[in-house]
Amino acid sequence: MIVKTRAVVLRETKYRDQSKICLLYTREFGKMSVIVKGARNPKNKLSGIFSPGNILDLVLYKRNGRDIQLVSDGNLLRSPMVPAADLERFAILYRIIELIKQTTDGNEKNVPLFTLLAGTLEQLYRMKLDFKQLYAWFLLRFVSLLGFQPSLNRCVFSGEELLPAITAMRLSELYFVMNPGGFAIPAAAGADFGRKRLIPVRLVLLLQSMAAIRTPATLLAPTDAYDVETLCELLQEYCALHLEHFRSVKNLAIVSQITQ
């Protein structure tokens, strides 16, 4: 059966003399492996487009029950090499790719997750962008799609609205509690509530604003580098903790390394 889909290349592996076997995350079929015959031949029109991070439109010969599908045709839509290679961009790109590889199963269609991945990468490949701020936004949306959205507008314990409480109590910090996940008023976050971190109110407001943004194209203007780094560390810790319950112990070790 001939099918079309959009895809992100997660991994490429040399196969025989001139071909490649690639791992893709596709809009229509989830994660899948494909063989691209002649992809390493410079004269082949598919040469050079099956590199990690590339976003493609593909035509496949798909057969149910076959572990590796055959690529018939493809067009490159976006690449991390355009407009120019950037080490910080690639560092963020590979963190995102590894998270997708380790937290998705084959042949499980997830259009919201694919839309998040492709949309994030399209913004990542822009010339002028705060890459770490984009990564923090991605982590927040990613873990929320997996069912672990933190409570950012109400105290995770008392249910009280945070913004009025901050004003009434003249709070300068809130706790971010890792489990069950979300902000807590200090008086409500007792000593027995496990892992938690004190977060300045300005970062609480920044994270709330970030959570309200549905597409990465409308991300806030670049903010203080220290604040962005702090949010990245917070969300990486939160993501690693909650993925413990989502994947196997074997995959957890890998995911923890990625998010650190």
C-alpha positions in Angstrom: 0.0 0.0 0.0 1.4 3.4 -0.9 0.9 6.0 1.9 2.0 9.6 2.5 3.1 11.1 5.8 5.1 13.9 7.4 8.0 12.7 9.5 10.9 13.7 11.7 14.2 11.8 11.3 15.3 10.5 14.8 18.3 8.3 13.7 20.1 7.2 10.6 22.2 4.0 10.2 24.3 3.0 7.2 23.1 -0.1 5.5 25.1 -2.1 2.9 26.9 -0.1 0.3 24.7 2.9 -0.4 21.5 2.6 1.6 20.2 3.7 5.1 17.9 2.4 7.7 16.3 5.3 9.5 14.1 5.7 12.6 11.3 8.2 12.1 8.6 9.7 14.1 5.6 10.2 11.7 2.3 12.0 11.9 0.2 9.1 10.7 2.0 6.0 12.1 4.0 7.1 15.1 7.5 5.8 15.4 8.7 3.5 12.6 11.8 2.2 10.9 12.3 2.6 7.1 14.9 1.6 4.6 16.0 4.3 2.1 17.7 2.5 -0.9 20.5 4.5 -2.4 20.3 7.3 0.2 24.1 7.5 0.4 24.6 7.8 -3.4 25.2 11.5 -4.2 23.2 11.1 -7.5 20.1 9.8 -5.7 17.5 12.6 -5.1 17.0 11.3 -1.5 20.7 11.7 -0.7 21.4 13.9 2.2 17.8 14.5 3.4 17.6 11.6 5.9 19.6 13.2 8.7 18.5 13.4 12.4 16.3 16.4 13.0 15.2 16.8 9.4 11.5 17.3 8.8 10.2 15.5 5.6 7.2 14.7 3.5 7.4 11.0 2.6 5.9 8.4 0.3 6.1 4.9 1.7 5.4 1.4 0.5 3.8 0.2 3.7 3.0 -3.4 4.4 1.4 -4.5 7.7 3.5 -6.8 9.7 6.7 -5.7 8.2 9.2 -4.2 10.7 11.0 -2.0 8.2 9.0 -0.1 5.6 10.3 1.1 2.2 10.7 4.7 1.3 9.5 5.5 -2.2 10.0 9.3 -2.3 10.6 12.3 -0.1 11.0 16.0 0.2 12.9 18.0 2.7 10.9 20.6 4.5 13.2 21.8 7.4 16.7 21.1 8.5 18.9 22.1 11.5 21.6 23.0 9.0 19.6 25.9 7.5 20.2 28.8 7.8 23.4 27.7 9.6 24.7 25.0 11.9 24.8 26.0 15.6 26.2 23.9 18.5 23.6 25.1 21.0 20.8 24.4 18.6 22.1 20.9 18.0 22.4 20.3 21.8 18.8 21.1 22.3 17.8 19.1 19.2 19.4 15.9 20.3 17.8 16.2 23.8 14.4 16.5 22.2 15.0 13.6 19.8 16.2 11.3 22.5 13.2 12.0 24.6 10.9 11.1 21.7 12.9 8.0 20.9 12.8 6.7 24.5 9.2 7.6 25.4 7.3 6.4 22.4 6.4 3.0 21.1 6.3 1.9 17.5 3.1 2.3 15.4 1.3 4.3 18.0 -0.2 7.4 16.2 -0.1 10.5 18.4 -0.9 13.6 16.3 -0.7 16.1 19.2 2.8 14.8 20.1 3.9 14.9 16.4 2.6 18.4 16.1 4.5 19.5 19.2 7.7 17.9 18.0 7.5 19.3 14.4 6.4 22.7 15.6 9.2 22.9 18.1 11.8 21.9 15.7 10.6 24.4 13.1 11.1 27.2 15.6 14.4 25.7 16.8 15.8 26.1 13.2 15.1 29.9 13.2 18.2 32.1 13.2 17.4 34.3 16.1 15.8 32.5 19.0 16.3 31.7 22.7 16.9 28.0 22.3 16.8 27.2 26.0 13.5 29.0 26.5 12.1 27.0 23.6 13.4 23.8 25.3 11.7 24.7 28.6 8.4 25.3 26.7 8.8 22.0 25.0 9.4 20.1 28.2 6.4 21.6 29.8 4.1 20.7 26.9 5.7 17.3 26.4 5.2 16.1 30.0 1.7 17.6 30.0 0.8 15.6 26.8 2.0 12.4 28.6 -0.6 13.1 31.4 1.6 14.8 34.0 0.7 18.5 33.7 1.7 20.3 36.8 -0.7 22.6 38.7 0.6 26.1 37.9 -2.4 28.4 38.8 -3.7 26.8 42.1 -1.9 25.5 45.1 -1.4 21.8 44.5 -2.4 21.0 48.1 -5.0 23.6 49.2 -6.5 24.4 45.7 -6.2 28.1 46.5 -5.6 30.4 43.5 -2.0 31.5 43.5 -2.0 35.0 42.2 -4.5 36.4 44.9 -2.5 34.4 47.6 0.8 35.9 46.5 -0.7 39.4 46.8 -2.5 38.8 50.1 0.4 37.0 51.8 3.1 39.2 50.2 4.9 36.1 49.1 8.2 36.3 47.3 8.6 32.5 46.7 6.5 29.4 46.2 7.4 25.8 46.4 7.4 23.7 43.2 6.5 20.2 44.5 7.7 17.4 42.2 5.0 14.9 43.2 2.1 15.3 42.7 3.4 18.2 40.7 2.8 21.9 40.8 3.2 25.1 42.9 2.3 25.2 46.5 2.0 28.0 49.0 4.8 27.6 51.6 2.3 27.2 54.5 0.6 24.3 52.7 3.8 22.5 51.6 4.7 20.5 54.8 7.9 18.8 55.5 6.5 15.4 54.5 5.7 16.2 50.9 8.9 14.9 49.3 11.0 16.7 46.7 10.3 20.4 46.3 12.1 23.5 45.3 11.7 27.2 46.3 11.0 29.3 43.2 10.9 33.1 43.0 7.5 34.6 42.2 8.9 36.1 39.0 9.6 32.5 37.7 6.2 31.4 38.8 4.7 34.1 36.6 7.0 33.2 33.8 6.1 29.5 33.9 2.4 30.4 34.0 2.8 32.6 30.9 4.8 29.9 29.2 2.1 27.3 29.9 -0.6 29.5 28.3 1.3 29.6 25.0 0.0 26.9 22.7 2.4 27.2 19.8 6.1 27.9 19.9 5.8 30.6 17.3 4.3 32.9 19.9 6.9 32.4 22.6 7.7 35.3 24.8 10.6 37.6 24.0 14.0 36.3 25.3 14.2 36.6 29.1 17.0 36.6 31.6 19.4 33.7 30.8 19.7 32.7 34.5 15.9 32.5 34.8 15.6 30.3 31.7 18.3 28.0 32.9 16.6 27.7 36.3 13.3 26.8 34.6 15.1 24.2 32.4 16.6 22.5 35.4 13.3 22.5 37.2 11.4 21.0 34.3 14.1 18.5 33.5 13.9 17.2 37.1 10.1 17.1 37.0 10.1 15.4 33.6 12.7 12.7 34.7 10.8 12.0 37.9 7.4 11.5 36.2 8.7 9.5 33.3 9.7 6.9 35.9 6.0 5.9 36.0 5.6 6.1 32.3 8.4 3.9 30.9 10.2 0.8 32.0 13.1 0.8 34.5 15.5 0.2 31.6 14.3 3.2 29.6 14.2 5.3 32.8 17.9 5.2 33.2 18.3 6.5 29.6 15.7 9.2 30.0 17.3 10.4 33.2 20.6 10.8 31.5 19.0 12.7 28.6 17.1 15.2 30.8 20.2 15.9 32.9 
